[in-house]
Amino acid sequence: MERSYLIRNAEHILTMDDHRTELFGADILVSGGKIRAIGPKLSQPEAEVIDATGCVVTPGLVNTHHHLFQTLTRAVPAAQDALLFGWLQTLYPIWERFGPAEMRSSAMIGLAELALSGCSLTSDHLYLFPNGSRLDDTIEAAAEVGLRFHPTRGAMSIGVSQGGLPPDNLVEDEAAILDDCIRVIDTFHDPSEGSMLRVGIAPCSPFSVSRELMRDAALLARDKRVMLHTHLAENAEDIAYSEANFGCRPGQYAEDLGWTGDDVWHAHCVKLDDSEVALFARTGTGVAHCPCSNCRLGSGIAPVRGMRDAGVKVGLGVDGSASNDGSNLVAEARQAMLLQRVSQGADAMSAREALEIATRGGADVLGRPDCGRLAHGKRADVAIWDVSGIDSAGSWDPAALLLAGPMRVKHLLVEGRQVVRDGQMPHLDLPALVARQRQLTEGLMA
């Protein structure tokens, strides 16, 4: 029988429901993986009580873009100060040495770090499969950590000898890529409401796959009714490559190949122009905004204010831990807010709007209206933040978490199961996972 929880006496609840309701001194009743009630003085005798005194409660955060395999290659010296293309060319030879053990360990660490930052639902973009690695490795890790997961079967098919960026021994045959996409969708994809696991198709980028694979991937995704994901318009190099090789900007390239629509989301989109923003708004195409990675690689500031005002769906992504170099989603939300302010003015984005992008916004990008908001009948993905500590001391508005608040969650429920309890993950041996990660890192360094 599913355990029931009564989250009692929350100082402030930011529901992110359709009316953006905020409640004070209220309770939340959770059972069967769903939110059953929100309001004052709720009662359920058999429910386990979670005392939320001195806490702000939000929906679990949603991460719309990650490369979990990269947590084994944080702060690589030769890549620390490189732009995107040079950064990739430095790291490809290291990633070539990965296998299933590296993939699984790296995913476990990244997923645990996300959970501790309040994330309940994450996507992942795995686009290289050396030495027998499979998407299955990260799917197993997510099940063990307990997060709601939306992995995408990525791919690279155009190596350096054919004018692409990746080395030839990291690319795959395009027929084999499509066959494995079918395998993982048929094996793992669950389209039902409340699903813990959905699978998408995600050719890596316009500079690492062919036009034919992009088109065939779109056709397959529509046939299988799964979502599409890739990188797009990430920096000036990306735009120049598109114009030189395809004779058009990335937005036009995407539209020509069937890569717009409410079943598509693109990562970064730093360099979208006004016409491309309008295209995305008109077609319902989503964007994964990755502010820390964009800063780290010097890619620029995505026009998120313009996208939001135009009606584009925008979520947040921590991106890979080799370009962030972490997986803290609440820190990502703060960075998103600050970047829009530094580029557009102090009133360009409020703390609450940035939190909305990190919750409801990301859920909408991933096609999950059952997540990202706290309302009756929605999934019980709940983050509880202790605002009684030093991080919030002196704050006049504890609900403005991104201005003055903790970077680590106190409790996290995913599908009504407690994944983080009192800032810890008792179902995982984190010291052993960290030790294993260090051992694998040292092996790669050697």
C-alpha positions as CSV (number, residue, x, y, z in Angstrom):
1,M,0.0,0.0,0.0
2,E,1.3,3.5,-0.9
3,R,2.3,5.6,2.1
4,S,0.4,8.8,2.7
5,Y,2.0,12.0,3.9
6,L,0.5,15.0,5.6
7,I,2.8,18.0,5.0
8,R,1.7,20.2,8.0
9,N,1.9,23.9,8.8
10,A,4.0,25.1,5.9
11,E,5.0,28.8,6.4
12,H,4.4,29.5,2.7
13,I,3.2,27.3,-0.2
14,L,4.0,28.5,-3.8
15,T,1.6,26.2,-5.7
16,M,2.4,27.4,-9.3
17,D,-1.2,26.3,-10.1
18,D,-3.2,28.0,-12.9
19,H,-3.9,31.0,-10.6
20,R,-0.3,31.0,-9.0
21,T,-2.0,30.6,-5.6
22,E,0.1,31.2,-2.5
23,L,-0.9,29.9,0.8
24,F,0.2,30.6,4.4
25,G,0.2,28.2,7.3
26,A,-1.4,25.5,5.2
27,D,-1.1,21.7,4.8
28,I,-0.8,19.3,1.8
29,L,-2.1,15.8,1.8
30,V,-0.4,13.3,-0.4
31,S,-1.4,9.7,-1.2
32,G,-1.2,7.2,-4.1
33,G,1.4,9.4,-5.8
34,K,-1.0,12.4,-6.1
35,I,-1.8,15.5,-4.2
36,R,-5.2,14.9,-2.6
37,A,-5.8,18.2,-0.8
38,I,-4.2,21.6,0.0
39,G,-5.5,23.9,2.7
40,P,-5.5,24.7,6.4
41,K,-5.9,22.2,9.2
42,L,-6.1,19.1,7.0
43,S,-6.4,15.7,8.8
44,Q,-5.6,12.1,7.8
45,P,-5.0,9.8,10.8
46,E,-3.0,7.2,9.0
47,A,-0.7,9.6,7.2
48,E,2.9,10.2,8.2
49,V,3.3,13.8,9.2
50,I,6.1,15.9,7.7
51,D,6.5,19.0,9.9
52,A,6.9,22.0,7.5
53,T,7.1,24.6,10.2
54,G,9.6,27.3,9.1
55,C,9.5,26.0,5.6
56,V,8.5,27.1,2.1
57,V,7.0,24.5,-0.1
58,T,7.2,24.4,-3.9
59,P,6.6,21.9,-6.6
60,G,9.6,19.8,-7.3
61,L,11.9,21.5,-9.7
62,V,12.2,20.3,-13.3
63,N,15.4,20.0,-15.3
64,T,15.0,20.0,-19.1
65,H,18.5,19.5,-20.3
66,H,21.5,17.5,-18.9
67,H,24.3,15.2,-19.9
68,L,24.6,13.0,-16.8
69,F,27.6,11.2,-18.2
70,Q,29.7,14.4,-17.8
71,T,29.8,14.4,-14.0
72,L,33.0,12.3,-14.4
73,T,34.7,15.1,-16.3
74,R,34.2,18.2,-14.2
75,A,36.8,21.0,-14.3
76,V,39.1,19.2,-16.8
77,P,42.1,21.6,-16.9
78,A,42.5,21.7,-20.7
79,A,38.8,22.4,-21.1
80,Q,38.3,25.0,-18.4
81,D,38.7,28.1,-20.6
82,A,37.7,26.8,-24.0
83,L,34.8,27.9,-26.2
84,L,32.2,25.3,-27.2
85,F,33.9,23.6,-30.2
86,G,37.3,23.5,-28.6
87,W,35.8,22.3,-25.3
88,L,34.2,19.4,-27.1
89,Q,37.3,18.5,-29.0
90,T,39.2,18.4,-25.7
91,L,36.7,16.1,-24.0
92,Y,35.8,13.7,-26.8
93,P,39.0,11.6,-26.3
94,I,38.2,11.2,-22.6
95,W,34.6,10.2,-23.3
96,E,35.8,7.6,-25.8
97,R,37.2,5.6,-22.8
98,F,33.8,5.5,-21.0
99,G,31.9,2.2,-20.6
100,P,28.7,1.1,-18.8
101,A,30.3,1.5,-15.3
102,E,31.3,5.1,-16.0
103,M,27.9,5.9,-17.4
104,R,26.1,4.5,-14.4
105,S,28.3,6.0,-11.8
106,S,28.2,9.4,-13.4
107,A,24.4,9.3,-13.7
108,M,24.0,8.3,-10.0
109,I,26.1,11.2,-8.8
110,G,24.4,13.7,-11.1
111,L,20.9,12.5,-10.2
112,A,21.6,12.6,-6.5
113,E,23.0,16.1,-6.8
114,L,19.8,17.1,-8.6
115,A,17.6,15.6,-6.0
116,L,19.4,17.4,-3.2
117,S,18.8,20.7,-5.0
118,G,15.0,20.0,-5.1
119,C,14.7,18.5,-8.6
120,S,12.0,15.8,-9.0
121,L,11.9,15.4,-12.8
122,T,14.9,15.5,-15.1
123,S,15.6,14.9,-18.7
124,D,19.0,13.6,-19.9
125,H,20.6,13.8,-23.3
126,L,23.0,10.9,-23.8
127,Y,24.5,11.1,-27.3
128,L,27.6,8.8,-27.2
129,F,27.7,5.1,-26.5
130,P,31.4,3.9,-26.3
131,N,32.5,0.4,-25.2
132,G,29.1,-1.2,-24.8
133,S,27.4,1.7,-23.1
134,R,23.6,1.9,-23.5
135,L,20.8,4.3,-22.4
136,D,19.7,1.4,-20.1
137,D,22.7,2.3,-17.8
138,T,21.3,5.7,-16.9
139,I,17.7,4.5,-16.8
140,E,18.8,2.0,-14.1
141,A,20.5,4.8,-12.2
142,A,17.4,7.0,-12.2
143,A,15.2,4.1,-10.9
144,E,17.7,3.6,-8.0
145,V,17.9,7.3,-7.1
146,G,14.1,7.6,-7.4
147,L,13.7,10.6,-9.7
148,R,11.1,11.0,-12.5
149,F,13.1,10.5,-15.6
150,H,12.9,11.6,-19.3
151,P,16.1,10.3,-21.0
152,T,16.6,10.9,-24.7
153,R,18.4,8.5,-27.0
154,G,21.0,10.9,-28.5
155,A,23.4,10.2,-31.4
156,M,26.3,11.4,-33.5
157,S,26.7,10.2,-37.0
158,I,29.0,12.7,-38.8
159,G,32.6,12.3,-37.7
160,V,35.5,14.6,-38.4
161,S,36.4,12.8,-41.7
162,Q,33.0,13.8,-43.1
163,G,33.2,17.4,-41.9
164,G,31.6,16.9,-38.4
165,L,33.1,17.8,-35.1
166,P,33.4,14.4,-33.2
167,P,36.1,11.8,-33.8
168,D,35.1,9.0,-36.2
169,N,35.2,6.3,-33.5
170,L,32.5,8.1,-31.5
171,V,29.9,8.2,-34.2
172,E,27.4,5.5,-35.1
173,D,25.8,4.1,-38.2
174,E,22.5,5.9,-38.8
175,A,20.4,2.8,-39.4
176,A,21.7,1.3,-36.1
177,I,20.9,4.6,-34.3
178,L,17.3,4.4,-35.4
179,D,17.0,0.7,-34.6
180,D,18.2,1.4,-31.0
181,C,15.8,4.3,-30.7
182,I,13.0,1.9,-31.5
183,R,14.4,-0.6,-28.9
184,V,14.5,1.8,-26.0
185,I,11.1,3.3,-26.8
186,D,9.5,-0.1,-27.0
187,T,11.3,-1.3,-23.9
188,F,11.0,1.7,-21.6
189,H,8.7,4.5,-22.7
190,D,5.6,4.9,-20.6
191,P,3.2,7.6,-22.0
192,S,0.6,7.3,-19.2
193,E,-0.2,10.2,-16.8
194,G,2.1,10.0,-13.8
195,S,4.7,8.1,-15.7
196,M,8.1,7.8,-14.0
197,L,9.9,7.1,-17.3
198,R,9.4,8.6,-20.8
199,V,11.9,8.3,-23.6
200,G,12.7,10.8,-26.3
201,I,14.8,10.9,-29.5
202,A,17.7,13.4,-29.6
203,P,20.3,13.6,-32.4
204,C,23.1,15.6,-30.8
205,S,23.4,18.7,-32.9
206,P,23.4,20.0,-36.5
207,F,27.2,19.7,-36.5
208,S,27.3,16.1,-35.6
209,V,24.5,14.4,-37.5
210,S,23.3,14.4,-41.1
211,R,20.2,16.2,-42.4
212,E,18.8,12.8,-43.2
213,L,19.1,11.6,-39.6
214,M,17.4,14.7,-38.3
215,R,14.5,14.2,-40.7
216,D,14.2,10.4,-40.1
217,A,14.4,11.0,-36.3
218,A,11.5,13.4,-36.5
219,L,9.4,10.9,-38.6
220,L,10.2,8.1,-36.1
221,A,9.3,10.3,-33.1
222,R,5.9,11.2,-34.6
223,D,5.3,7.5,-35.4
224,K,6.1,6.5,-31.8
225,R,4.5,9.6,-30.3
226,V,7.6,10.6,-28.3
227,M,9.3,13.9,-28.0
228,L,12.3,15.3,-29.9
229,H,15.3,17.1,-28.5
230,T,18.6,18.6,-29.7
231,H,21.0,21.5,-29.3
232,L,20.3,24.6,-31.3
233,A,21.7,28.1,-31.8
234,E,24.1,27.7,-28.9
235,N,26.7,30.3,-29.7
236,A,28.2,32.3,-32.6
237,E,30.2,29.2,-33.8
238,D,26.9,27.3,-34.1
239,I,25.3,30.0,-36.2
240,A,28.3,30.3,-38.5
241,Y,28.3,26.5,-39.0
242,S,24.6,26.4,-39.9
243,E,24.9,29.3,-42.4
244,A,28.1,27.8,-44.0
245,N,26.8,24.3,-44.2
246,F,23.1,24.6,-44.6
247,G,22.7,28.0,-46.1
248,C,20.3,29.2,-43.4
249,R,20.0,30.0,-39.7
250,P,19.3,27.2,-37.2
251,G,15.6,28.1,-36.9
252,Q,15.0,27.7,-40.6
253,Y,17.0,24.4,-40.6
254,A,14.8,23.1,-37.7
255,E,11.6,24.1,-39.4
256,D,12.6,22.5,-42.7
257,L,13.3,19.2,-41.1
258,G,10.2,18.9,-39.0
259,W,11.9,20.0,-35.8
260,T,9.3,22.5,-34.5
261,G,6.1,21.8,-32.7
262,D,4.8,21.1,-29.1
263,D,6.6,17.7,-29.1
264,V,10.0,19.4,-29.7
265,W,12.3,21.2,-27.3
266,H,15.7,22.7,-28.1
267,A,18.6,23.3,-25.7
268,H,20.3,26.7,-25.3
269,C,18.9,28.8,-28.1
270,V,21.2,31.6,-27.0
271,K,21.4,33.1,-30.5
272,L,17.8,32.9,-31.7
273,D,16.7,36.1,-33.5
274,D,13.3,37.7,-33.3
275,S,11.9,35.7,-36.3
276,E,13.1,32.4,-34.7
277,V,11.5,33.4,-31.4
278,A,8.3,34.1,-33.2
279,L,8.5,30.7,-35.0
280,F,8.9,28.9,-31.7
281,A,6.0,30.7,-30.1
282,R,3.8,30.1,-33.1
283,T,4.6,26.3,-33.2
284,G,4.7,25.6,-29.5
285,T,8.3,24.6,-29.6
286,G,10.1,24.5,-26.2
287,V,13.4,25.8,-25.0
288,A,15.8,24.5,-22.3
289,H,17.6,27.5,-21.0
290,C,21.0,26.7,-19.5
291,P,22.4,29.9,-18.0
292,C,25.4,28.6,-16.0
293,S,26.7,26.5,-18.9
294,N,26.2,29.5,-21.3
295,C,28.2,31.6,-19.0
296,R,30.9,29.0,-18.4
297,L,31.5,28.6,-22.2
298,G,31.1,32.2,-23.0
299,S,28.2,31.5,-25.3
300,G,26.1,34.6,-24.4
301,I,22.8,35.3,-22.7
302,A,19.7,33.7,-24.2
303,P,16.8,36.1,-24.8
304,V,14.6,34.5,-22.2
305,R,12.6,37.7,-21.5
306,G,11.8,38.1,-25.2
307,M,10.9,34.4,-25.4
308,R,8.6,34.5,-22.4
309,D,6.9,37.7,-23.6
310,A,6.3,36.1,-27.1
311,G,4.8,33.0,-25.5
312,V,7.6,30.5,-26.0
313,K,7.6,27.6,-23.5
314,V,10.9,28.0,-21.5
315,G,12.3,25.6,-18.9
316,L,15.7,25.4,-17.2
317,G,18.6,23.0,-17.7
318,V,21.8,22.5,-15.7
319,D,23.4,21.1,-18.9
320,G,26.4,18.8,-18.6
321,S,28.5,18.8,-15.5
322,A,31.6,19.3,-17.7
323,S,30.2,22.8,-18.6
324,N,28.4,23.9,-15.5
325,D,30.2,22.2,-13.5
326,G,27.4,21.1,-11.2
327,S,23.8,19.9,-11.1
328,N,22.2,22.3,-8.7
329,L,18.9,23.3,-10.2
330,V,17.9,26.0,-7.7
331,A,21.3,27.7,-8.3
332,E,20.5,27.5,-12.0
333,A,17.2,29.3,-11.5
334,R,18.9,32.1,-9.6
335,Q,21.4,32.5,-12.4
336,A,18.6,32.7,-14.9
337,M,17.0,35.5,-13.0
338,L,20.3,37.4,-12.6
339,L,21.3,37.1,-16.2
340,Q,18.0,38.6,-17.5
341,R,18.4,41.4,-15.0
342,V,22.0,42.2,-16.0
343,S,21.0,42.3,-19.7
344,Q,17.5,43.8,-19.5
345,G,17.3,45.7,-16.2
346,A,16.6,44.9,-12.5
347,D,12.9,44.5,-13.2
348,A,13.4,42.0,-16.1
349,M,12.7,38.9,-14.1
350,S,11.4,38.4,-10.5
351,A,12.4,35.6,-8.2
352,R,8.9,34.1,-8.5
353,E,9.0,34.1,-12.3
354,A,12.4,32.4,-12.3
355,L,11.0,29.8,-9.9
356,E,8.0,29.3,-12.2
357,I,10.3,28.6,-15.1
358,A,12.1,26.1,-12.9
359,T,8.9,24.2,-12.0
360,R,5.8,24.7,-14.1
361,G,7.8,26.0,-17.1
362,G,10.0,23.0,-17.3
363,A,7.1,20.5,-16.9
364,D,5.3,22.2,-19.8
365,V,8.4,22.0,-22.0
366,L,8.6,18.2,-21.3
367,G,4.9,17.7,-22.0
368,R,4.1,17.0,-18.3
369,P,1.1,19.1,-17.2
370,D,0.6,16.5,-14.5
371,C,3.9,17.8,-12.9
372,G,5.4,21.2,-11.9
373,R,2.5,22.5,-9.9
374,L,0.8,21.8,-6.6
375,A,-2.9,21.2,-7.1
376,H,-5.5,18.6,-6.4
377,G,-4.9,15.6,-8.6
378,K,-1.4,16.6,-9.8
379,R,1.5,14.3,-9.1
380,A,3.0,14.5,-5.6
381,D,6.4,16.0,-6.5
382,V,7.0,18.3,-3.6
383,A,10.1,20.2,-2.5
384,I,10.3,21.5,1.1
385,W,12.8,24.3,1.8
386,D,13.9,25.2,5.4
387,V,13.9,29.0,5.5
388,S,14.7,29.1,9.3
389,G,18.4,28.9,8.8
390,I,21.2,31.4,8.0
391,D,20.5,31.5,4.3
392,S,17.2,33.2,4.9
393,A,17.9,35.0,8.2
394,G,16.7,38.6,7.8
395,S,14.6,37.9,4.7
396,W,11.3,39.8,4.6
397,D,10.0,37.5,2.0
398,P,11.1,33.9,2.5
399,A,9.1,32.8,-0.6
400,A,11.7,34.7,-2.7
401,L,13.9,31.7,-2.4
402,L,16.1,32.7,-5.2
403,L,17.1,36.0,-3.6
404,A,17.7,34.7,-0.1
405,G,17.3,31.1,0.6
406,P,18.8,27.6,0.8
407,M,20.5,26.0,-2.1
408,R,19.7,22.5,-0.8
409,V,16.3,21.1,-0.1
410,K,15.2,19.7,3.3
411,H,12.7,17.2,2.0
412,L,11.8,16.0,-1.5
413,L,8.9,13.8,-2.5
414,V,8.7,12.3,-5.9
415,E,5.4,10.5,-6.9
416,G,4.6,10.6,-3.2
417,R,7.8,8.8,-2.1
418,Q,10.3,10.6,0.1
419,V,13.6,10.7,-1.8
420,V,15.3,13.4,0.4
421,R,14.7,13.4,4.1
422,D,16.2,16.1,6.4
423,G,18.7,16.9,3.7
424,Q,19.9,13.3,3.3
425,M,19.2,10.4,0.9
426,P,18.9,7.5,3.3
427,H,18.2,4.9,0.6
428,L,21.6,5.6,-1.0
429,D,25.1,5.1,0.3
430,L,26.4,8.4,-0.9
431,P,29.9,8.1,0.5
432,A,30.4,4.8,-1.4
433,L,29.0,6.4,-4.6
434,V,31.4,9.4,-4.3
435,A,34.3,7.0,-3.6
436,R,33.5,5.0,-6.7
437,Q,33.2,8.2,-8.8
438,R,36.6,9.3,-7.6
439,Q,38.1,6.0,-8.4
440,L,36.7,6.1,-12.0
441,T,37.8,9.7,-12.4
442,E,41.4,8.8,-11.4
443,G,41.3,6.0,-13.9
444,L,40.3,8.4,-16.7
445,M,43.0,10.9,-15.6
446,A,45.7,8.2,-15.7
